[in-house]
């Protein structure tokens, strides 16, 4: 595990996983504290926005990985 975190890409993947865990934990806390606090419309908007953010985040990691592979082949 430590070898994966020593690379930039491994760190970015770990941080992305951490962000997802924090988001899910936050939703769970809100659901327990105030179940009526986040209704369906807000939940869809919040989850959709977070999904788009994470999608762009992981796409940018993939692009950086491809650039690193391309530089290594030169």
N, C-alpha and C positions, 0 to 999 in steps of 0.2 A: 504494500500500500504506500509505503514511504517513497518508493521509486517513482510512483505515478505522480505524487505531489511535487516532486522535484522539477518536473517540466512545467512550462507555462500552460500548455494545453491541459494537462492533468489537473492543475490548480483551477483552471477555468471551469472544467467539468465538475469538480468537487464544489466549487462555489455556486454553480448553477443548481446542483442538487440541494445545497444548503438553502438557497433562496426558495426552492419549491417546498422544502420541509417547513420553513418559517411561514410561508403563505398558508399551507394546509393547517398548521398549528394555530395560526391566527384565526382562520375561519372556524376551527373547532372551538376556540376560546369564545368567540363571539356567539356561536350557536349555543354554548352552555350558559353564558352570562345573560344574554338577551335573545332568546330564540326568535322573537318577532322583530329584532333589530335589523336584520338583513332579509328583505323579502326577495321573491324570485327575480324581479326585474333588476334589482341592485346586484344580486348574486351573479346573474348572467353577465351584466356589464363588467363587474369586477373580475370575474373569472375569465371572460373573453379578453379583456385588456391585458391581464397577467399572462394568458396563454400567448397572445401576440408578442408580448415582450420577451417571453422565454423562447419562443420560436425564432425571433430575430437574434437573440443572444446565442443560441446554439448554431444557427446558420453562420453567424460571424465567426464562431469558433471553427466550424468546418472550413470556411474560406481561409482562415489563417493557417489551418493544417495543410490545405492544398498548396498555399503559397510556400510553406516550409518544405514540402515535398518537392516542389518545383525548383526551389533554390538548391536543394541537395542534389538534384540530378544534373545541375550545370557544372 
